[in-house]
Amino acid sequence: MRLKEKEVEVGYLYLTNANQYRAVLAMKGEFMIYAPSVERATRLSLSSETLPFDNQPFKKCQIATFAKKDYQVFNLDGSDAIKHKLNDLQLENVIAQCNAKSAITTLLTE
């Protein structure tokens, strides 16, 4: 399933058909920064306390390019959806795990 550009939102977690989690960290204009996990990542479960982004480099791309990837519905916190909202602490942890704070600041000030 492909996303429409308007379905891509900051602070949400997505899962590609290659079982790669992607957390959207920032967006401005037509560009975004996201954190990708490794492909074939272990499925998150209701008891998952950590997200699979430790030491993964962040990526910058066009929102349209991100949306064109094939995504799948997945279950997190008891609900099935194509995207799941990260809480503030989770989002902060992902940003720290992939060392994206300065890149986000740069994107938002461009």
RAWO-V175474 format. One record per residue. N is the residue number from 0. PHI is phi in whole degrees, 0 to 359 (999 if undefined). Layout:
BEGIN
N_PHI / N_PHI
END
This chain:
BEGIN
0_999 / 1_263 / 2_266 / 3_273 / 4_306 / 5_288 / 6_277 / 7_275 / 8_224 / 9_293 / 10_87 / 11_246 / 12_251 / 13_235 / 14_229 / 15_282 / 16_292 / 17_271 / 18_56 / 19_249 / 20_283 / 21_224 / 22_252 / 23_277 / 24_259 / 25_197 / 26_216 / 27_207 / 28_62 / 29_262 / 30_249 / 31_212 / 32_238 / 33_222 / 34_251 / 35_260 / 36_275 / 37_292 / 38_290 / 39_61 / 40_296 / 41_298 / 42_297 / 43_286 / 44_230 / 45_302 / 46_268 / 47_294 / 48_260 / 49_245 / 50_262 / 51_275 / 52_241 / 53_301 / 54_64 / 55_269 / 56_287 / 57_289 / 58_231 / 59_243 / 60_202 / 61_283 / 62_301 / 63_299 / 64_293 / 65_300 / 66_293 / 67_286 / 68_293 / 69_276 / 70_244 / 71_227 / 72_289 / 73_218 / 74_259 / 75_213 / 76_55 / 77_83 / 78_229 / 79_264 / 80_199 / 81_281 / 82_215 / 83_229 / 84_287 / 85_273 / 86_282 / 87_302 / 88_294 / 89_299 / 90_297 / 91_300 / 92_295 / 93_296 / 94_300 / 95_291 / 96_299 / 97_255 / 98_54 / 99_256 / 100_302 / 101_291 / 102_295 / 103_294 / 104_302 / 105_299 / 106_300 / 107_288 / 108_258 / 109_288
END
